[in-house]
Amino acid sequence: MTFTHGYADNNGLRMYYEVHGRAMPGQPPLLLIPGGGSTIGTNFAELIPLLTDHRQVIAVEEEGHGRTQPTSRPLTAENSAGDILAVLAELNVDSVDVLGFSAGGHTAIALALGRRAAVRRLIAASTFVSRDAVPDEFWEGMAKATVDNMPDTYRDADRVLNPEPGHLERLFELDSRRILNFPGWSDGELGTITAPTLVACGDRDIVTPEYAARMARTIPGARLLIIPGGRGDYLGEQDASGGDPRTMQATVPLLLRFLGE
C-alpha cells in the first residue's frame, strides 16, 4: 500500500498528516480526523486498511496530539480546520470527503461551515453540536477530571510518541479546555451546511440515538446511522473496540455506500 507522511505549516503550527493509498480518478480523498486524546493509530489503524481499496485516505493529528506538537494557542475546531486547510494546500487537494470522530467531528463541521467548497461529503461520528447533547453530570465530570482519568490507551500512545515531561499534561489541558469551552452551533448555523452529511453514532454512545436523530434533522438533508455498539467501536477505535473488529467490519460498507451516493 502506498504511504507517505509529512507536516504542513499554518502560522507556526506544524500539523502531521499521513496519506494512505493511491489517488483514485473521480474520487476525492477521505480525510480522517481523530477524537480527543487520540492519535491516527489509536483511532484509525484498524479502519484505514479497510478503506484504501476504495479511497485514498488522508489522516491528520490535531494540535498536541500524536506527532503534532502543541503551541500556545487554544485548541478549537476552527483553529484545527485552518490547520487542515494547510495540509490540503500542501498536498494540492481541492476537495475531500471528511470523517470526524468525537471532538474531531467538531473540526469536521467547522471545516464544512468555513470552507464549503473543500468538503464534498461529511460524516460526523459520535459527536455533538450543542451543549445540551449530554447531561449536566458530563460537564461536571469534565470540570473535575485530571490526566489520570484519561484512558490508558491514550496515555500509553502519547508517552511512546512524546516521552518528554509535561507533554501528556499539555495534551489533557488542550482537550479538556476545548470541550469545557465548546460553544456549539445554532440551528441556523448548522442549516447552512451544504455538504451531504451522515450523522453516525452507537446505540450506547456518549450521545443518545435520540440526540443524533435531532442533529440529523437540523443539518439539511442529513442521513442518520445508528450502530449497535458503543463510542467508536464501529470505527475500530482501540479503546472502545478492545481489538474486536466485527462491528467495524459491519459498518464500513454502510459508510462507503454513503460516500459513494
Secondary structure by P-SEA (a helix, b strand, c coil): cbbbbbccccccbbbbbcccccccccccbbbbbbcccccccccccccccccccccbbbbbbcccccccccccccccaaaaaaaaaaaaaaacccbbbbbbccaaaaaaaaaaacccccccbbbbcccccccccccaaaaaaaaacccccccaaaaaaaaaaccccaaaaaaaaaaaaaaaacccccaaaaaacccbbbbbbcccccccaaaaaaaaaaccbbbbbbccccccccccccccccccaaaaaacaaaaaaaaac
